[in-house]
Amino acid sequence: MDFGWNDDQLARYEKTLSDVRSAFPFEDTSKATVHYQREDWLRLGELGLLGLSIPTRYGGGGFGALDTAHHVEALGRGCAETGLVFGASAHLFACAMPVVDFGSEALRDQVLPGICTGELIAGNAMTEADAGSDVSQLSVTAHRTSGGWLLNGEKSFVSNGPQADLFVTYGTTAPNAGHFGITGFVVTRDRPGLTVGAPMEKMGLLQCPAGTLRFNDCFVSDTETLGEPGQGGTIFQHSMGWERSCLFAGYVGLMDRLVDQCVEHARARRQFGRRLTGFQAVSHRIAEMKLRTESARLLLYRACWEMEQGLPATLSIALSKLAVSEGALSSALDAVRVFGGRGYQRADRIEAALRDTVPSVLFSGTSDIQHEIITRELGI
């Protein structure tokens, strides 16, 4: 088994890391608590980071899951605006990939080039007030009409929603069919009957706005339907495979950055006449952070590799998502402790890392849901 990257892959990683650091300087804290701007999104498009896994014929990078994750990892390490990293990843994995794999050719030609360049921002609209972990019974409904469907109901916590140009959403088309009664759609922002809500106040990922969507007899044509009617549950779970693996590579990059920052700080900071590195309580804490980072990285790489091989990757993806999210949260808290009072201030963005890692154990399936998936795959 080869655990190394080849020279081309390493060069692409280093270039992405360098480009991201230049485009989003760590020293610039002015955007730490404000939503990203359109120019930020276009900059990501110029760097090729919004279409990594999209086929080249639509303007994407054409990478598989493993190479895609490697680039996202570099983005997460180089960009301290984790909300922007998250928003870009949700745009690509939860929105673009369902179109790539289940959209009509006309729909792909219509939206994928703009998704790659950043001219279009996509929002994933699945969550509802009463449908978080359980998405088998959605209150948003889609009823047949001439040439398409009429959507009614409300979606909640739509990442990128307040700024998005289009949405990938799901509605109930067969109420008695459960998981097989859901259908996926692509809806543009300017569609009559669609109301986009204001940004929500959130704890973390502040650069990425999230809000509600309200459908009131909103018409969606058959050409904007993903897959076949009733296939929406399968499509959503397919997109979650991409999101739970490749999106969380950004958090592996964040964990790398936290280790780097803590090592640098512990070497420079002196207390009681010696460096912090001389205190076992500090050095061992950083060692645990490194252990979590490398363990999570290997699980994530294996999940991505299994996806590329066409293997049943459900167990590996759940293990990876659980390890990365819980590891990132624990390491961010450890980083605050290593930095002490300075870690509670905003300048080094340590406190921001803690706030940004809290939602990672909630979205894309909570840690409890990942435990349920793991035990189910083990036959327990």
Buried (B, 14 or more C-beta within 10 A) or exposed (E): EEEEBEEEBEEBBEEBBEBBBEBBEBEEBEBBEEBBEEEBBBBBBEBBBBBBBBBEEBBBBBBBBBBBBBBBBBBBBBBBBBBBBBBBBBBBBBBBBBBBBBBBEEBBEBBBBBBBBBBBBBBBBBBBEEBBEEBEBBBBBBEEEEEBBBBBBBBBBBBBBBBBBBBBBBBBBEEEBEBBBBBBBBBBBEBEBBEBBEBBEBEBBBBBBBBBBBBEEBBBEEBBBBBEBBBBBBBBBBBBBBBBBBBBBBBBBBBBBBBEBBBEBBEEBEEEEEBBBEBEEBBEBBEEBBEBBBEBBBBBBBBBBBBBEEEEBBBBBBBBBBBBBBBBBBBBBBBBEBBBEBBEEEEBBBBBBBBBBBBBBBBBBBBEBBEBBBEEBEEE
